[in-house]
Amino acid sequence: MNTGLKLCMYRAPPFFTRRILIVKTSALGDIVQSFVILNYLKKKFPDVEIDWVVEKRFASIVKAHPQVSRAIEFESKAWKSGQFREYFRAIKELRGRSYDFVFDLQGNCKSGIATLLSKGRCKVGFGWKNVREWPNLLATNLRFELPSHLNIRLQLLALVQQALGDCTLLPTSFDDVCFRISLEETMRIEALLNKVPRKKRIMVCPGSKWKNKQLPFNTLSQFLDKIASSMEVSFFFIWGNAEERKCCEELQQKFKGNSVVVDKLELPVWQNLMAEMQIVIAFDSGALHLAGTTSTPTFSIFGPTMPEIFKPLGAGHFSVRGECPYQRKFEKQCSLLRSCPSGACIRNLEVKEIFNLFEKWKISIDSQNRCGSPPTGSPAEL
């Protein structure tokens, strides 16, 4: 992908790059979106070692990435909770190596502490316009503004490219990744797949961190009913909390015999299960971004956030977005994302509208599979 965008006139420091540290501590979706830079770095520096600072609860996905040498678990709340030994252990591990580049891709105070404590010759971060919390600026010595109209993955890639002296957003492939899992975990995936008939497998991830990003249960249920009526399908329902589990169990009761509610999986196992699906249906969530690391096509539904910024890149990923009835405009996400009482942008989407777009998109995906070449354009253009 080449946008032809001119980024900078900065020249990278003239030293050999052997080790790079990435600081992106949370959350799941943000971490997964940042993985795009790993492929670029490995192509630019084939022998480079890449370490990653991450919160403990998300460390499994970073450890499982084949291009990450070491995951440094940094618990920012350890000090507040009195776990001083854990806090100092992380600092000792963080300072155990020197790095040629440290990339702070978080831009807040939490990541700034890790960046400041790290031993790096060149500490790269966001400029004033993009940094989330201004004290982070004190932790970096090289800062860049991001092209805000680009997909978030390309924005992060642009930051790294500018620091390394690549002044044009270079073409790069977005290859799928096979996260490392054990033989036992592979067998667990196979057992899950055998629980339902081997029809077209669709993973459904109904949850998201914010309610205003989710479809109402009845709308989702009717949408899946139309899918099940139009083709032979097996549903795999994924949940993250008790409320989502209840939703998945109710859906499973509706589609008895050709659906399964999946118990909680380690993130790398979940990603490998996604790779066995034919389609993943999700909202703007960590589930969607995780699916974007595989070759599985995704159908996503957006409301108060912009799909152009957040949805996975590539011809196999399509999104539907509901319009705001109050005519609110935004570039990235609505300022009322967490507080809008109606959530009408996504809750007013009609089942027929969603399914018609899904059906048209599915035809394009099936055509791609038959012909071996990816379609271009959106379903509305195909």
BAPA-65215 format. One record per residue (C-alpha): residue in three letters; x, z, y. Coordinates in steps of 0.02 Angstrom, whole numbers. Layout:
# residues N
R res     c1     c3     c2
R ALA      X      Z      Y
...
//
This chain:
# residues 382
R res     c1     c3     c2
R MET      0      0      0
R ASN     73    -52    167
R THR    -13     -6    328
R GLY    122    -84    436
R LEU    121     77    537
R LYS    274    114    644
R LEU    316    297    625
R CYS    478    346    710
R MET    654    303    762
R TYR    731    456    681
R ARG    887    435    573
R ALA    909    552    426
R PRO   1063    665    422
R PRO   1207    577    334
R PHE   1226    690    184
R PHE   1196    667     -1
R THR   1030    739    -61
R ARG   1041    838   -222
R ARG    908    971   -203
R ILE    741    974   -112
R LEU    620   1118    -90
R ILE    435   1090    -59
R VAL    331   1231     14
R LYS    147   1206    -23
R THR     75   1369    -85
R SER   -112   1336    -96
R ALA   -249   1285   -126
R LEU   -272   1180   -283
R GLY   -335   1024   -195
R ASP   -201   1035    -60
R ILE    -63   1055   -189
R VAL   -123    909   -294
R GLN   -138    797   -140
R SER     45    835   -104
R PHE    104    772   -274
R VAL    107    595   -204
R ILE    275    630   -122
R LEU    359    673   -287
R ASN    357    494   -349
R TYR    427    434   -184
R LEU    568    563   -183
R LYS    616    526   -363
R LYS    626    340   -326
R LYS    731    370   -172
R PHE    844    500   -255
R PRO    834    475   -445
R ASP    944    625   -485
R VAL    870    746   -359
R GLU    808    918   -414
R ILE    642    966   -335
R ASP    586   1147   -326
R TRP    415   1202   -266
R VAL    354   1364   -185
R VAL    176   1402   -242
R GLU     54   1546   -255
R LYS     53   1624   -429
R ARG   -126   1574   -469
R PHE    -84   1389   -447
R ALA     90   1393   -524
R SER     37   1321   -692
R ILE     -3   1149   -620
R VAL    163   1141   -526
R LYS    263   1199   -678
R ALA    179   1066   -784
R HIS    224    922   -668
R PRO    363    820   -749
R GLN    451    789   -583
R VAL    464    972   -530
R SER    622   1062   -585
R ARG    569   1239   -542
R ALA    413   1326   -477
R ILE    447   1479   -369
R GLU    297   1595   -373
R PHE    278   1670   -201
R GLU    142   1801   -182
R SER    112   1816      4
R LYS     -5   1965    -20
R ALA    118   2063   -127
R TRP    184   2158     23
R LYS     10   2207     82
R SER    -38   2269    -91
R GLY    120   2372   -109
R GLN    199   2262   -243
R PHE    369   2266   -160
R ARG    466   2229   -318
R GLU    368   2068   -344
R TYR    393   2020   -163
R PHE    581   2046   -166
R ARG    595   1958   -335
R ALA    519   1802   -257
R ILE    636   1813   -107
R LYS    787   1829   -222
R GLU    733   1678   -322
R LEU    696   1580   -164
R ARG    869   1615    -93
R GLY    958   1582   -257
R ARG    985   1399   -213
R SER   1033   1299    -60
R TYR    934   1142    -19
R ASP    973    983     75
R PHE    791    969    133
R VAL    651   1097    140
R PHE    479   1018    170
R ASP    346   1138    233
R LEU    185   1045    193
R GLN     70   1192    230
R GLY    103   1228    413
R ASN     40   1407    423
R CYS    118   1579    437
R LYS    119   1607    250
R SER    220   1450    213
R GLY    325   1482    367
R ILE    390   1644    291
R ALA    446   1553    133
R THR    524   1412    236
R LEU    614   1534    350
R LEU    685   1633    203
R SER    743   1478    109
R LYS    922   1415    122
R GLY    909   1237    184
R ARG   1011   1125    298
R CYS    860   1028    361
R LYS    690   1115    369
R VAL    550    992    401
R GLY    374   1031    458
R PHE    226    981    564
R GLY    233    956    751
R TRP    128   1050    878
R LYS    -26    939    858
R ASN    -34    956    668
R VAL     30   1129    628
R ARG   -107   1247    569
R GLU    -34   1406    644
R TRP     93   1393    785
R PRO    216   1528    722
R ASN    258   1406    582
R LEU    353   1305    712
R LEU    485   1442    715
R ALA    528   1411    532
R THR    572   1226    547
R ASN    707   1131    641
R LEU    638    955    620
R ARG    454    921    660
R PHE    344    767    658
R GLU    167    724    708
R LEU     59    641    576
R PRO    -46    481    588
R SER   -214    571    576
R HIS   -317    416    533
R LEU   -232    397    364
R ASN   -282    473    198
R ILE   -207    647    184
R ARG    -90    591     45
R LEU    -18    456    156
R GLN     -4    579    300
R LEU    106    693    195
R LEU    204    545    133
R ALA    231    490    313
R LEU    302    661    357
R VAL    430    651    217
R GLN    473    470    253
R GLN    504    505    437
R ALA    620    649    394
R LEU    719    534    278
R GLY    731    396    407
R ASP    602    275    334
R CYS    521    219    496
R THR    382    116    419
R LEU    253    180    298
R LEU    327     97    145
R PRO    229     27     -1
R THR    221    154   -141
R SER    135    162   -309
R PHE     14    300   -350
R ASP     53    314   -534
R ASP    -48    431   -643
R VAL     42    586   -705
R CYS     38    664   -877
R PHE     58    851   -852
R ARG    155    943   -986
R ILE     49   1040  -1111
R SER     83   1116  -1282
R LEU     34   1047  -1451
R GLU    -93   1187  -1468
R GLU   -172   1136  -1303
R THR   -176    954  -1357
R MET   -270   1005  -1513
R ARG   -391   1105  -1406
R ILE   -431    948  -1306
R GLU   -460    851  -1466
R ALA   -580    986  -1527
R LEU   -677    976  -1364
R LEU   -692    787  -1377
R ASN   -759    803  -1554
R LYS   -900    919  -1501
R VAL  -1005    773  -1438
R PRO  -1032    593  -1495
R ARG   -892    473  -1447
R LYS   -992    380  -1317
R LYS   -940    346  -1137
R ARG   -869    513  -1083
R ILE   -912    574   -908
R MET   -844    736   -838
R VAL   -959    819   -711
R CYS   -885    947   -591
R PRO  -1033   1013   -489
R GLY   -938   1146   -392
R SER   -842   1154   -229
R LYS   -774   1295   -123
R TRP   -911   1270      7
R LYS  -1097   1254    -27
R ASN  -1116   1119    105
R LYS  -1007   1004      0
R GLN  -1122   1013   -152
R LEU  -1280    922   -204
R PRO  -1437   1025   -238
R PHE  -1460   1058   -423
R ASN  -1618    952   -437
R THR  -1536    802   -355
R LEU  -1384    813   -469
R SER  -1493    837   -623
R GLN  -1600    684   -583
R PHE  -1446    580   -546
R LEU  -1369    623   -715
R ASP  -1537    589   -799
R LYS  -1535    412   -729
R ILE  -1357    388   -792
R ALA  -1405    449   -966
R SER  -1555    332   -967
R SER  -1449    181   -919
R MET  -1307    199  -1045
R GLU  -1247    298  -1196
R VAL  -1151    442  -1123
R SER  -1079    612  -1165
R PHE  -1065    738  -1023
R PHE   -927    867  -1005
R PHE   -981   1001   -881
R ILE   -845   1099   -790
R TRP   -870   1264   -698
R GLY   -762   1381   -594
R ASN   -871   1534   -562
R ALA  -1027   1619   -629
R GLU  -1147   1521   -519
R GLU  -1070   1354   -570
R ARG  -1073   1406   -753
R LYS  -1259   1441   -742
R CYS  -1284   1268   -665
R CYS  -1183   1187   -805
R GLU  -1277   1281   -941
R GLU  -1444   1225   -869
R LEU  -1383   1045   -866
R GLN  -1319   1061  -1044
R GLN  -1491   1117  -1100
R LYS  -1565    960  -1023
R PHE  -1441    847  -1112
R LYS  -1435    933  -1281
R GLY  -1338    841  -1415
R ASN  -1234    737  -1296
R SER  -1156    866  -1180
R VAL  -1042   1017  -1184
R VAL  -1004   1156  -1062
R VAL   -815   1172  -1059
R ASP   -742   1347  -1053
R LYS   -611   1381   -921
R LEU   -451   1285   -951
R GLU   -275   1301   -883
R LEU   -255   1172   -745
R PRO   -134   1059   -842
R VAL   -252   1058   -992
R TRP   -400   1016   -880
R GLN   -301    871   -806
R ASN   -259    805   -980
R LEU   -443    817  -1029
R MET   -487    717   -873
R ALA   -370    581   -934
R GLU   -480    562  -1089
R MET   -636    529   -986
R GLN   -706    361   -933
R ILE   -775    432   -769
R VAL   -761    594   -670
R ILE   -904    640   -553
R ALA   -857    768   -421
R PHE   -871    821   -240
R ASP   -734    848   -111
R SER   -647    981   -216
R GLY   -492   1023   -315
R ALA   -575    941   -466
R LEU   -585    774   -376
R HIS   -405    781   -318
R LEU   -345    831   -491
R ALA   -437    683   -566
R GLY   -346    573   -441
R THR   -182    609   -531
R THR   -248    519   -686
R SER   -299    339   -718
R THR   -481    392   -741
R PRO   -601    317   -611
R THR   -691    442   -500
R PHE   -862    437   -417
R SER   -869    566   -279
R ILE  -1003    626   -159
R PHE   -958    681     17
R GLY  -1053    759    161
R PRO   -964    859    298
R THR   -791    787    260
R MET   -725    609    274
R PRO   -691    518    110
R GLU   -567    403    197
R ILE   -458    556    226
R PHE   -484    654     65
R LYS   -539    546    -81
R PRO   -408    486   -208
R LEU   -320    323   -168
R GLY   -343    166   -271
R ALA   -473     38   -320
R GLY   -543    148   -459
R HIS   -603    284   -341
R PHE   -768    266   -249
R SER   -864    386   -139
R VAL  -1038    407    -66
R ARG  -1059    498     98
R GLY  -1218    565    174
R GLU  -1247    543    360
R CYS  -1273    688    479
R PRO  -1453    688    544
R TYR  -1394    776    702
R GLN  -1274    634    745
R ARG  -1121    746    743
R LYS   -957    648    742
R PHE   -789    702    672
R GLU   -627    623    611
R LYS   -582    739    467
R GLN   -714    871    434
R CYS   -865    937    524
R SER   -836   1094    627
R LEU   -997   1164    551
R LEU   -937   1137    371
R ARG   -948   1322    332
R SER  -1091   1371    446
R CYS  -1218   1228    453
R PRO  -1381   1307    394
R SER  -1455   1145    326
R GLY  -1308   1051    250
R ALA  -1423    902    272
R CYS  -1285    771    269
R ILE  -1265    793     82
R ARG  -1428    881     33
R ASN  -1535    740    104
R LEU  -1453    608     -4
R GLU  -1583    527   -117
R VAL  -1562    509   -304
R LYS  -1606    324   -300
R GLU  -1477    288   -165
R ILE  -1338    379   -259
R PHE  -1380    300   -426
R ASN  -1391    122   -356
R LEU  -1216    139   -285
R PHE  -1155    217   -446
R GLU  -1227     76   -551
R LYS  -1150    -58   -441
R TRP   -982     30   -444
R LYS   -990     51   -634
R ILE  -1015   -135   -655
R SER   -857   -166   -554
R ILE   -759    -40   -658
R ASP   -822   -118   -821
R SER   -771   -289   -755
R GLN   -598   -221   -715
R ASN   -580   -155   -892
R ARG   -631   -323   -966
R CYS   -522   -430   -854
R GLY   -374   -312   -835
R SER   -365   -329   -646
R PRO   -430   -204   -518
R PRO   -578   -252   -409
R THR   -561   -254   -221
R GLY   -680   -189    -92
R SER   -817    -61   -105
R PRO   -972    -75   -216
R ALA  -1067   -136    -65
R GLU   -947   -283    -54
R LEU   -939   -325   -239
//
